[in-house]
C-alpha cells in the first residue's frame, strides 16, 4: 500500500466544494480542513505508485478551485493501529 499526504490550497469560496469533491475520489481516505498555510489535507491510500501518479496528476487537475498542492510520500507509519489491515479492504 502507498500512503501519501497532499497539502492543498484552494480558492476561499471553493474550500468546502473542493473538500467534498476530494472526499469522493477513489484512493482518498480522509480530507481535513485546516488552519495555516494550507486549506485542506488529503490522506491518500492506494495500491501502487502508478495509482498515486494518476490521482495527483490526473484527478486533482480536474477539480475546480484548487490553486496549489504539495504531495508528500509516506515511507513508514508509526501508529498503534494496524493501518495496513484497516485500509486493505477493497484494495
N, C-alpha and C positions, 0 to 999 in steps of 0.2 A: 504494500500500500504506500502511496506517495501522499504526503501531507504538505500543504503549503498555506501560508498566511498572506492574504492580499490586503494591503492598505489602500484605501480608496478616498479620493477627494471627489466631491460631487457638487454640482450647482445647488445652491442653498434651497431653491424652490423645488428641487427634484430628489432630495435626500430620501424621503420616505418611499417614493416610487422606485428609486434605484434599489433600495434595500429590499422591497417586496419582490422586485424582478430577480435580484440576485438569489434570494431565498428559494425561488422556484427553479433555479438552474441545477440540473443533474451534476453531482460532484461537489456542490457547495453544501456543507452540512450545517453551517451556522453563519449568521450575519449579525453583527453588533453595531449599533450606533455609538459613537464615542466622542469624547471631547479631546481637544488638542489639535495637532497639525492635520490630522485626517478626520474624515467624517464617518467612515464605515470601515469595519474589518470583516473580511470574509474568510472563513476557515474552509479549506478545500481538502477533500479526501477522495483520491481517485486510484485506480488500479495501476496505471502506468504513467511514465513521464510524457508519453505522447498524448494521453488524455489531458494532462495538465497544460501542455502546449496548446492544444485545441481550445481548451476553455479560456485561457488567458488571451491568446492572440485572435481567437475567433468569436467566441460567445460574448466576452466582455465588450468587444468593439461594437456589438450590435445594440448595447444598452445606452439609450439617450440619457444624458445628464452626468455621466462620468467624465471628469475633467483630467484626472491623473491617477495612476496606480503605481504601486511598488509591490513586487511579489517576492516573498521570502520562502525558500525551500527549507523544510524542517529535516534535519538529519536524524535526530533521535528524540523520542518522547520520554520525559521524566515525569511520570504520573503514578499515582497509587491505583489507578483504574486500568483495566485491561482494554486499552483503546483499540487494539487490533481486533479483538473479538467483538467489541461493541459496534464497530463500523464495517465488519466483514460481511454482514448480511446483504445479499444482493450485489456484491462486487464481483 
